[in-house]
Structures are given as C-alpha cells and as structure tokens.
Amino acid sequence: ALLTPAARWNMASAAASEPAAASSAGPDAPKETLFAEIQDKLRDECHRIAGEVLGDKEYVADEVPELSGDISERCLARARELCPTYKVVVNVSLLQRTGSGLHTCSACFWDRELDACCSVRWESSSMYCIIAIFGISV
C-alpha cells in the first residue's frame, strides 16, 4: 500500500518518540561507539583525505565525478572503520573557486541521541570541497 507523505511523517514521528529498546548484549559486551563520539576524528580524517586526493590539482569540471567519488569512497570506508554499527551517508561537493559565495543548509529528522552529522571544508586556490557525513544508527 502506498503511504501519503503525511502518513509516512506520522509513522516516523511515532517511531522517534518511542523509547529505545534495551540492549540484549551482556554487561561484558563492548560499548557501542556513538557517531557523535568520533566526529572530530572523522573530520580530521576526511580533511586529510580531501587533501591527498585533490592536492594541488586545478579545478577541471570533467574530473569532478571521479575526484568526488574517490573522496566519498575513502571517507565512507574510514567512517565505517570508526563506527561500524552505523549506516553512513557521505555527500561530496566540489566547486570551482570563482569568488562568488555559497551557502548550504541541511535538515534531518532522526534520533537526536544516536544520530549525528559532521561537515568538512577543504579549499585550494582553484576549488572548494565540502564533505557532509551523516551517521544513522541501525
């Protein structure tokens, strides 16, 4: 059955307001790493990755899909290593540096206690790289 957007919203709102299920792991089980706990390390890692991939390259529009894909895959792999129990979404934007401004914004409807996001800005003389990483508990 197809659900209207309002019905999906009501279902998501109801699910978000329910208390989290108790963990079935025993007292000796390792503590689950929360995405919020690794944000600073992940920011540093993704900034380093962008620098390694882009280096001193000049902005060339035809190379953007390959470069952004490489950065995205490497950041995703690192996020999975740091927080393996989370679903991770990585969005990479490469923009030519032309002197014009850019404003970005995102909004997420999720569990504020478990889910989180972070962003990284890397720049060179010819381009900007903006990386957004979203960690969603599963």
N, C-alpha and C positions, 0 to 999 in steps of 0.2 A: 504494500500500500504506500502510496506517495504521501509524504507529510508536507504540509504547508510550512513556510519559514517560521510562522508564529508557533506552530506545533513543535517544530524542532527546537526553537528557543525555549519553550516551556519545559521540554524534556531535559535540555541541557541545564536550565536553571534549577530544576528539581534535583538532578543528579549532583550538581555542585553544592547544593545545600545539605545533602545527606552526609552524616559523619563517615569518616574513612573507616574501612573495615580493619579489624585488628589483624596484626601480622601473625601468620601461622608459624613463623620462624621461632626457634627456641631462644633462650636467653644468651646462648653462646654464639648465635649467628652473627656474622659481621654486620656492622651498621651500614645501612644503605646510604650511599653518598647522594646528597641533595644537589641539584643543579646549581642552586644559589651558592653552595659552598665552593664550587670550582670556577665561578665566573671570572675572578681576577686572573687565575692561571690560564683559563681558556682565552681571555682577551689577549694576554701576552703571547700565547702560542699562535693565535690567528694573526696577530700583528707581525710576528716573525715570519709566518708562512707567506703572507702577502708580500713582504719584503724580499723573500727568497724567490718567489715566482715572478714578481714584477721588476725587482731590482732597479736598474737604470734604463729600462725599456721606455721608448717613446710610445705614446698612445697611437695605436693603429686599429681602426674600427674592425677590420677583418680578423684581427687576432683576439678580440674581446671574448667570443664564445669559448675558445679553447682556454684562455687565461682564467676566466671566471670559473669555468668548470674545474680546472686544476685546483684553484684556491678552495672552491667549495668542497671538493672531494677530500682534500687534505685536512681542512678544518673539521669536516664531518667525522673523519677517521679519528682525529685527536679527541674530539668531544666524546665519541663512543668509548675511547680508552679511559678517559677521565670519569665518565658517568655512564657505565654500560647498561643500567636499568632504565634509561630514559629514551624516549623517541626524540630524535634530534632533527631539526629542520634548519638548513643553512641557506641564506639568501645573499648572493654577492652581486654588487652593482659596481661596474667600472664606468667612470665618467671622464670625458676629456676635460681638462682644466682650461677653461676659456675666460675666466674672470667673472662669469655670472654666478649667482648664488644658487643654492639648492637647499630646500627644506624637506625633510622626510618625517613621517609620523606613522606609527602603527598602534593598533589597539588589539588586545587579546582578551578573550573570555575564557578563563581557566581557573584552576585551583591555585589561589594565591600563596598557599602554604608550601606547595610542592613544585609548581611550575615556575619557570623564570626565563628571562632572555637577557642577552647582552649584545652590545654592538662594538664594532672596531672601525676606526677610521685610519686609513693609511694614505699618504699622499706623496707625490713626487712633483717635479716641475711640469709634467705634462698630463697627469691624471690623478683622480681620486679613486680610492677603493673603499667601499663601505660594505662591511660584513655584518649581517644580523644572524644571531644564533639563538634558536628557541629550543628550550628543553621542556618536554611534556612528559609527566610521569605516566607510566602504563601499569 
